[in-house]
Amino acid sequence: MPVYKVSIVVAGSDHPGAILNMSRPPKIGEKIRLGTREFQVVEVLKLLPPRGDFQYIHATCRAVENP
C-alpha cells in the first residue's frame, strides 16, 4: 500500500503548515484537521515521481472559518 508524504502549506494564515504521511492523497475541497484547526484543500500537486511505496504530494489549504 503506498504512503503519501504530503507537504501542507496554509495560504493567508500564520499557521506553519505540516508534513503528513497519509494513506491516500488529499483531494481539492477536502477538509484536513491540523491540531485543533480545520483547513480546506484548494490545490494538489505531485512533487516528484513515486519512489517505491512513497509518493510525494504538495497541498495548498485555506483556513475554514468556524461560525
C-alpha positions in Angstrom: 0.0 0.0 0.0 1.5 3.4 -1.0 2.3 6.1 1.6 1.6 9.7 0.5 4.1 12.2 2.0 2.0 15.4 1.9 3.6 18.8 2.4 0.8 21.2 3.5 1.0 25.0 3.2 -1.7 27.2 4.6 -2.2 30.3 2.4 -3.1 33.6 4.0 -2.6 32.3 7.6 0.1 32.3 10.3 -0.2 28.5 10.6 3.2 26.9 9.9 1.7 24.0 7.8 2.8 20.4 8.2 4.2 17.3 6.5 1.9 14.3 6.9 2.0 10.7 6.0 -1.4 9.8 4.5 -2.8 6.5 3.2 -4.5 8.4 0.3 -3.8 11.6 -1.5 -5.7 14.7 -0.5 -8.4 16.0 -2.8 -9.5 19.5 -3.7 -12.4 20.6 -1.4 -11.5 18.0 1.3 -11.1 19.2 4.9 -8.0 18.4 6.9 -7.6 18.9 10.6 -4.2 20.1 11.8 -4.2 20.2 15.6 -7.4 22.0 16.7 -7.9 23.9 13.4 -9.6 22.8 10.2 -8.4 23.6 6.7 -9.8 23.0 3.2 -7.6 21.8 0.3 -7.6 24.2 -2.6 -4.7 22.8 -4.7 -2.9 19.5 -5.0 0.4 18.9 -6.9 2.6 15.9 -7.4 6.2 16.9 -6.4 8.3 14.0 -7.6 7.7 10.7 -9.4 6.8 7.9 -7.0 9.8 6.1 -5.3 9.0 2.6 -4.2 5.9 2.8 -2.0 6.3 6.6 -1.4 4.5 9.3 -3.3 5.3 13.0 -2.7 2.4 15.5 -2.8 2.0 19.2 -2.1 -1.3 20.6 -0.9 -2.2 24.2 -0.5 -5.0 24.8 2.0 -7.0 27.7 3.4 -8.4 28.1 6.9 -12.0 27.1 7.4 -13.9 29.7 9.4 -15.9 28.4 12.4 -19.2 30.2 12.9 
